[in-house]
Amino acid sequence: MPHPLAPQLLDAGDPNALAAEVWPEGTERVDGALRFGGVDVREIAEQHGTPFLLVDETVARARARRIREAFEAAFATEDDAQRVDVYYAGKALLTAEVARWMRAEGLRIDVCSGGELAIALRAGIEPEAIGYHGNNKGERDIEAGVAAGIGTFVLDSPIEAERVAAAAARAGRVQRVRLRISVGVHASTHEFLATSHEDQKFGVPVDEVPALVARIRQLPSLELVGLHTHIGSQIFDASGFAESARRMLALHAELGADAPLEELNLGGGFGIAYTAADRPEPIEQIAASLADAVRSAADELGVPVPRIAIEPGRWIVGPAGVTVYTVGTVKPVRLDAGTRTYVSVDGGMGDNPRPALYGAQYSARIASRVSDAEPMLARVAGHHCESGDIVVDAEWLPADVAPGDLLAVAATGAYCHQLASNYNATPRPPVLAVRDGAVRELVRRESIDDLLARDTGFADTGFAAQHPRPLDNHGDA
């Protein structure tokens, strides 16, 4: 009989099984324990403590290469000229190493803050390979981007057009820009992830575009190279992308009649499987559908197909990452409809706030062993003092899950480290990379001392010397 509290789409199969579409490619169990990139998760936990975010470099790079090749093939022409630019959306996960991986696979880098710009530049990414997004870029950040010589700014408002133009004029250079359009396509995703409907902060409404484009073209320090749109995130099929492409190409053709526009940026938002119930279309199918829509619209309008740009982030790094926790407590809670068992771990909304923000669903498995115990409906909870601190809302785990077990949560490569916080004065976990059986740190674990160092009330008090910090369960003192 189904558990009365179990979601309808949650399959009560083998609680040790690993859904291939959810876990990083190559994940396996050896002697019961999970191995990522050829490394036993127990060894990683012993060396680095828990929690930690582990990213499989081979998987991330292979997915970057796959999406680039899919779109290049879909938009290929007989002259074999390069027709597609793929920008990695750094807001998904950006470290120096990740930026270098993406660039090595032929991708450009998209940033949306001064901090992300600094990471990309310090990582050695050529400025001309960087695009800069955001609805309210700080004037200092604009100055920094212009001074560095970044490839493009994506303008989000008339005010930004004037600000970027002024910064470029002061620097004595002509800055390439795109204009973000709110195209009115309502993506089938969470309200907070839909970014092209009318009532939200991003982009310029279609009816205001001609006047703003005319103004941009009057500014001698700006060069308008194309239009941009982004309809949302975690979208599973091509229909919304195709409709957006048709509308954008019509606008592209209209504005290009006065002066040429070389490119059309269709954004990102391609979805991934967080659970076995998720069924995103293969990226090759989405690329082909988008190319068909663009070519068809171009034929109807009598214009050439422009150079295309896309901006994937989640699709590349999301499936490449797993977060590993240690189970602390197991608590059955008896309700009228049945028993829900809360399995609490040593992380939570501080390292992954997406379930609290969006109701995001994830998959979890005991990582340190297998079990022949019966499946038990569990809710994986965090350790923060917040009732909404849920890591996995519903999952079937072995009924003998116990304190000390390692628990792995799949598909956490995107928007976990980047959204992490110090809620409850909790240090953020490290980001580790695995490749060919070797593990290395991309971002070190924060310590309590890191947190105290920012609080000026502790300056010159001698508190640290008088109160040495006890050992904790995070592998440091």
N, C-alpha and C positions, 0 to 999 in steps of 0.2 A: 504493500500500500504506500503511495507517495507520502512524503512528509508534508504535513499541512502548511509548514512555513517555507517550504522550498519553492523558489521561483520556477515557473513552468518550463523554462528552457534549460534549466540546470540539470544535466544528465548525471544520475546517480550510478555511474559505472565504476570502474576500478579506480579507487582514490589514489593509486600510485602512478596511473598512466599519465603520459605526457602528450598532449595534443600537438601534433607537428606544426599546425598553423599558428600556435600560440607561443611555443618555446623557441629559443634561438636554434637555428639549424645546427645540427651536430650535438645537441644536448643528449646525454645518455645517462643511464644508471650503470654503475660498476660496483659490485659488492653492495648493492642497495643504495649507494650514495650518488647524488647527481654530480656529473662532470660537465663543466663548461669549458670549451676550448682546450680540452684535454686535461683539465686540472680538477681534482677532487675538491668539492666545496668545503669539506671538513678541513682540508689543509689551509684553504684561504681563510676560513674563520679562525683557525688556531693562530695564524700569523697576524691577521689584521683585526681580529675582533669583529663583532656585529653591532649594529647593522652596517651593510655596505652595498653600494651600487656597483655591479660588475657589468662591464660592456665588452662584448666579444668583438674585437677589432676586425677580425676576418669577416664576420657577418655584416657589420656596419659598412665596411668598404665594398663588399660584394653587392649589397643592396644599393649603395650609391652608384656603383657601376651599372647595375641592372636598370635602374630607372633612367639613367642618362642614355643608355643604349636603346631602351624601349622608345623613348621620345625621339631620339635621333633617327631610328628606323622608321617610325610612324610618319615623320615629316620629311623623310629623305626625298630628293629629287634626282632626276637623271644626271645633272651636272655634279652630283655628289658633294655639293657645297655644304658647309656647316650651317644648319638652319635653326638650331636650338641652343639656348643657354640655360643650364640648370644651376640655380642658386640654392645652396644648402641653407635652410632657415635656421640660423644659429640659435634662435630662442628655444628650440627643442632641447638642445644640449650643446653647449659651447665651452670647450677647453682648448688650450693650445694644441694638444695632440689631435683632438677631434677635428679642429680646423685644418690641420696639416693632412689628415687622412682624406678629408673631402677634396682638398685642392689636388692631392696626388691622384685622385680618381677623376679629375677633369671638371670638378664642380667649382663654381664661384661661391662666395659667402655673402649671405644676407644678414645684416645686423639691424637692431632697432633700439640701441641705446649707446651712450658714450662709453659705457663699460664694455659692451660687446665689441664696439669698434676698437677699443684699446686691446682687447684680447686678440682679435684678428690681426691687427697690425703688429703687435708684439710677437705673435706666432710666426711672422714672416710672410703673411699673405700679401701679395702685391696689391697696393691700393686700388688699381684699376679693376681688380677682380672683386671688389666689394660694393654691394648695394646697401643703402641706408633707408630703413623704414621708420614708421612711427607717426602718430597723430599729433604729437606735441614735442617736437625735437627741441632741446634746449639750445639757446643761441651759442653757448660755449661749445656744445657738441657739433653744431653746424660748422662753426669756425674750425674745429679740429678736423672734421671730415674734409672740408674744402682745402685746408692747409696740407693735409696728407695726400690729396689728389685722388680721392676715391672715385670709382667709376660712375656711380649714379646716386642721386637722391630721389626717393619717391615722395613727391609733394602731396600733402594731404589736405591743403586748404589754401585759400588766397593769401593768408598771412604768411604761410611758409614759403610761398613763391617769392614774396618780397624779402623775407629774411635770407633765404639762400642766395638770391640775386645780390643782395647787399654784401654778404660775406664774400661771394665770388668776386665782386667788383673790387672790394678792398684788397683781395689777394691777387688781383690782376689776372684772373683766369676766367675761362668760360666753363661753367659747370653743366655737365649732362644731367638731365632730370627726366623722370617719368611723372605722370599725373595719375593718382589713384581715383578710380571711378566707383561710386556706389551704384552698381548696375541694376539692382532691384531683383536679383534672383534669390529666392528664399531657399537656402540649402536645408536638406532634411537632416538636421543635427541639433544638438542642444542649443537653446536660445543664446547662451553666452559664447558659443562657438560659431554662430552664424554671423558673418561680418559684411554682408552686402545687402541686407534689407534696409529699408528707408530710415527707420528710427534707431540709429546707432552712431557711434562716434567716428567711424572710419570713412574716408573718401568724400568725393564731391558728387552731388546729385547730377544725373545726366543732363537735366535742363540748364544747369549752371556751367556746364563744361565749355561750350563754345566761347563765352565771354572770358573765362579764365585762360583758356588756351591762347586767345588773342592777346591777353595781357602778358602771358609768359613770352610770347614771341616778340613782344615789344621790348623786352628786357635784354640788353646786349650781353649780359654776363650769364645768361641761361641758354641752353640748347635743349629743346624738347625732342627727345629721341623716341618716345612712345607712350602708350597708355598702359595702365595697370589695373587689375581687379583681383579680388580674393573673396570668394563667396562663403568661406567657412572652413571648418576643420572636421576631421573624422567622418568623411563622406565616402560611402561605400560603392557608388556607381557613377557612371559618366554623364547621366542625364543633365544634372545641374551644371556641370562643367561645360557641356556642349551648348546648352542654352546661353550661358554666360558668354561663351566664345562667339556665338552668332551675334549677340547684341553688341559686344565689344568691337567686332569686326565692322559692323555697320557704322559705329561711331568713328572707328579708325579710318574708314573710307571717306566719311564726310569731312573729317578734319584734315585728312591727307590731301584733299583736293586743293587746299590753299598752299600747303608746303608739305614736303614728304615727311612721313613718320616711318622710321626703319624697323620698329619692333612692336610686339604686342605681348605683354606679360600677363599670363593667365593665372598666376598665383599658385597656391598649393592646396593642402587640405585633404590629401588622399588618405583614406582610412586604413586601419590595421585591425587584426583580430586580437582583442584582449581576452576573449573567452572562446570556447569551442563553438558557441552559438553564433558568433560573428561571421559574416560571409562577405567580405569585401571582394569586389571584382579584381582579377589579376591586373597588375599595372599595365601590362602590354595591351590588354583589352581597353583600358581607359585611355591610353595614349592613342590607340587606333581610332577610337570613337571621337576623341577630340580632334585629331587630324582630319577625319572625314567631315566633321562639322565645320571646321575652319575652311577647308577646300571648297565645300559646297557653298558656304556663304560668300567666299571670295569670287567664285564663278558667277553667282547671282548678281553680285555688286560690280563685276567687271574690274576687279582690282587684283594685283598679285598677292600671293600669300606672304605676309610679313615674316620677319625673323621672330621666332617664338621664344619666350622665356617662361620657366616654371620655378616654383619655390618649395620643394618638398623638405620636410624636416622630420616629423613624426614617422613617416613611412620608412625613412632610412634608419633612424637610431632606436625607435620604439621597440621593435622586436629584437634588437641586438642586446638589450639590457635586462637584467634581473636584479631584484633586491633581495638580500638574504638577511633574515632576522633570527633571533633566538626566542623560543617560546618561554614566557615567564609564568603565566598562570592559565589554568583551564577551569572555566566556571559554567556549569549548567544552570540555566535560568528557566524555571518552569512557568509556562504561560498557559492560558486557557486553550489555545490552539495546539499546544505541544511544547516540547523543550527545545530551546535554542542554546547552543553551547558557545560561549565566548572564549576564544583562544587569543590571549593577549601577548603581544610581542614587544621587543625593546626599541621600536620605532613608531611610526604612525604619520599623522598629518604634518609633522615637522619635516619629514623627508618625502612625503607624497600627499599633498593636500587635494589632489584631484577628486577622490571620492567625496570629500566634504564640499568642494566647490561645484562639481558637475554631476554628482551621483555616479561617477565613473566606476565601471565594473572591472575586476581583475580576476586572475586565476592563481591559485596557490597549491603548493605541494610540499610535503615533508621532504627535505633535501638530504638529510643525514642518514636515512634508512628507508627500507620498505617495510610494510606491515601487512599481515593477513587478517587484521581486524576488520569488522564490518564498517561500511561507510557511515559517517556521522555528519549531519548537517552542522556546519560551524560558521561562525561569524568571526573573522580575524579583526581584532581591535588593537589600537595603538595604546601607548602608555601615557599619553597626554591627558591632562585633567579637563576633558571635554567629552561630552556624550556623543558628539558627532565625529569623534576620532575613530573612524572605521577604515581599515585597509582593504579588506575584501568583504563585501556585504554578505555573500552567501557562497559557500563552497563545501563540497563533500571531502572530508578528511578522514583518515582512519580513526576509529573510535578510541584507540589507545594513544592519541597524540598527547604528549606530556611535556612538562617543563624540561628545558634543556635541548629539546629537538630543534634542529635548524629548519626554518620554514622559508621557502623561496617563492617570491611573487614575480610572475612573468610580465614581459612587455612594459618595463618601467624605464626604458632608456630615454624616453622623451618626457619633458615637462615634470620631472620629479626633482632632480638636482637643481634645475633652474628655478623652480618654485619653492624650494626648501626654505625653512625659516628656523629661527631659534626659539620658537614658542616654548614656554615653560623653561627658558634658559637651557635649552637642550642643544649641545653641539651638533652640527651637521655631520653626517657620515661621509666617508671618503668615496671617491669615484675611482674604481680600479679597472684596468684593462687586462684582458687575457688574450694571448695569441700564441699558438704553437706550443702550448704547455707551460708558458711563462706568464706570471702575473706582475704587473707594475702599477704604481700609483699615478693617476692623472691629477687628482686633487686630494690632498691629504685630509685626514680627519681633523675637524676642529677639536680643541680642548677647552676645558673650563677656563684655563688661563687666557685663551683667545677671547672668550666672552668678557672676562673681568678686565682685560686690557683696554676695552673700549669704554668702560664705565669710569669717568674721571673722578668719581667719588672715592675710588680706591687708590688714587695716586698718593704716593709718599706716606701711606698708612702703615706699611710693613705688615699688612694682613697676611700676604702669602707666606712670608717667612715664619710668622707666628702660628699659622694654621696650614700645615702641609696637607695636600689633597690626598685622600685615601685612594687605594686602587679601585678601579671600576671594572665593568664588564666589557669595556670597549678596547681592551688591549693596550692601554697606556696608563700612566700614573697620574 
